[in-house]
Amino acid sequence: SQSGDPMAKVCPQCGGLNGDAESSCYRCGRRLPSRLTAKLGGLQGRLLATRGIILVCLLVFGLAVATDGNLPFAPELRLGHGFRDSTTLRFGLLYPPLLPFEPWRLVSAVFFHFSALHVGLNLFGVVNFGRSLEERFGWARSLLIFLVAGVGGFVVSTWWYGPQGPPTAGASGGV
């Protein structure tokens, strides 16, 4: 195959030319971009899932701060619950007694955090693990792994504490 051949894939890491059916580079062993990724302009390797998770968590936190009117990180970085109860419920906190009526909270709670310290520490973990995860599995699978792990963490937590368990939120399960 020549490099202009539409049936060839070029490895973004080492530049090795690979066949269209290959999923990893013959030269360096790294995962090759999928057809979808190649059609989207070679987005592979740009940490899309990691950046997307960070963006959504910060956006949700910022909106919660703006909506609450009571800055959860002032005058100090609070370790626990810094928002009003109405704000936490509005932005997707997982409260086990509501789960049978609002199962979407299993997903929304992954992106909601209680304080600036909480969101900062969780996103530190997302950045550190996200790089290696996306490098190995690609952005789409990494995002799926994060969401399944986050939801799974909340399911196990709800099972452990029971249906009257404590309210919870954060990206810790996904990390």
C-alpha positions in Angstrom: 0.0 0.0 0.0 1.1 3.6 -0.6 0.5 6.3 2.0 -2.2 7.8 -0.2 -4.1 4.5 -0.1 -7.5 5.0 1.6 -7.3 1.5 2.9 -4.2 2.3 5.0 -3.9 3.7 8.5 -0.9 5.7 9.7 0.0 5.3 13.3 -0.1 8.7 15.0 2.7 7.6 17.4 5.4 6.2 15.2 4.2 6.9 11.7 4.1 3.3 10.7 1.8 2.3 7.8 -0.8 -0.3 8.7 -3.6 -2.1 6.9 -7.2 -0.9 7.3 -8.2 -4.0 9.2 -5.4 -3.6 11.8 -6.4 -2.4 15.3 -2.9 -1.8 16.6 0.3 -0.7 15.0 2.6 -3.5 13.8 5.6 -1.3 14.6 5.0 0.1 18.0 1.9 -1.9 19.2 -0.1 1.2 20.0 -3.9 1.3 19.3 -4.7 2.8 15.9 -7.5 5.3 15.4 -10.9 3.8 14.6 -12.6 4.7 11.3 -15.0 7.0 13.1 -12.1 8.8 14.8 -10.2 9.1 11.4 -13.3 10.6 9.8 -13.7 13.1 12.6 -10.3 14.5 11.8 -7.9 12.4 13.8 -9.1 13.2 17.2 -7.4 10.2 18.7 -4.7 11.1 21.3 -6.2 14.4 22.3 -7.7 13.1 25.6 -11.3 13.8 24.5 -12.9 11.8 27.2 -10.7 13.2 30.0 -11.2 16.8 28.8 -14.9 16.2 28.4 -15.3 14.7 31.9 -13.3 17.7 33.4 -15.4 20.2 31.4 -18.7 18.7 32.4 -17.7 18.4 36.1 -16.5 22.0 36.2 -19.5 23.3 34.3 -21.9 21.5 36.7 -19.9 22.8 39.7 -19.9 26.3 38.3 -23.6 26.3 37.6 -24.3 24.9 41.1 -22.1 27.7 42.7 -23.9 30.4 40.6 -27.4 28.9 41.4 -26.7 28.4 45.1 -25.7 32.0 45.8 -23.7 30.7 48.7 -20.1 30.0 47.6 -19.3 26.5 48.9 -15.6 27.2 49.1 -15.7 30.4 51.1 -14.4 31.3 53.5 -12.5 28.0 53.5 -12.3 24.9 51.4 -15.0 22.7 53.0 -14.4 19.0 53.1 -18.1 18.1 53.1 -21.4 19.5 52.1 -21.1 23.1 51.0 -24.2 23.6 49.0 -27.8 24.1 50.1 -29.9 20.9 50.0 -32.1 22.3 47.2 -29.0 22.9 45.0 -27.6 19.4 45.6 -30.9 17.9 44.6 -31.3 20.2 41.6 -27.9 19.3 40.2 -28.2 15.5 40.5 -27.0 14.4 43.9 -27.7 10.7 44.5 -30.1 10.4 47.4 -31.0 6.7 47.8 -34.7 7.2 48.8 -35.3 9.0 45.5 -33.5 6.4 43.3 -36.6 4.3 42.5 -38.3 7.5 41.2 -35.3 9.2 39.6 -32.8 6.5 38.4 -31.0 9.1 36.2 -29.3 10.3 39.4 -26.9 7.3 39.1 -25.4 9.2 36.1 -25.9 12.8 37.2 -24.2 12.2 40.6 -21.0 11.2 38.8 -20.6 14.9 37.6 -21.8 16.7 40.7 -19.4 17.5 43.6 -20.0 18.9 47.1 -17.1 21.5 47.3 -14.2 23.0 45.5 -11.8 20.6 47.2 -14.0 17.6 46.3 -14.1 18.5 42.6 -10.4 19.4 42.6 -9.3 16.1 44.1 -11.6 14.0 41.9 -10.5 15.8 38.7 -6.8 15.3 39.8 -7.6 11.5 39.7 -9.4 11.9 36.3 -6.4 13.6 34.7 -3.9 11.1 36.1 -5.8 8.0 35.1 -7.5 9.4 32.0 -4.2 9.8 30.1 -3.2 6.1 30.3 -6.8 4.9 29.9 -7.3 6.9 26.7 -3.9 6.0 25.3 -4.7 2.3 25.8 -8.4 2.1 25.0 -9.3 5.3 23.0 -11.6 8.1 24.0 -15.0 6.4 23.4 -14.1 3.3 25.4 -12.5 5.4 28.2 -15.7 7.4 28.5 -17.8 4.3 28.7 -15.4 2.7 31.3 -15.6 5.9 33.4 -19.4 6.1 33.3 -19.9 2.3 34.0 -17.5 2.5 36.9 -19.1 5.6 38.3 -22.6 4.2 38.1 -21.4 0.9 39.4 -19.8 2.6 42.4 -23.1 4.3 43.2 -25.0 1.0 42.8 -22.6 -0.8 45.2 -22.7 2.1 47.7 -26.5 2.1 47.7 -26.5 -1.7 48.1 -24.0 -1.4 51.0 -25.7 1.4 52.9 -29.3 0.4 52.0 -32.2 2.3 50.6 -32.0 4.9 53.4 -28.3 5.5 52.9 -26.5 8.8 52.9 -26.6 11.2 50.0 -23.5 10.9 47.7 -22.0 12.4 44.6 -18.7 12.7 42.8 -16.4 11.2 40.2 -14.6 8.9 42.7 -16.3 5.7 41.5 -15.4 6.5 37.9 -11.8 7.2 38.8 
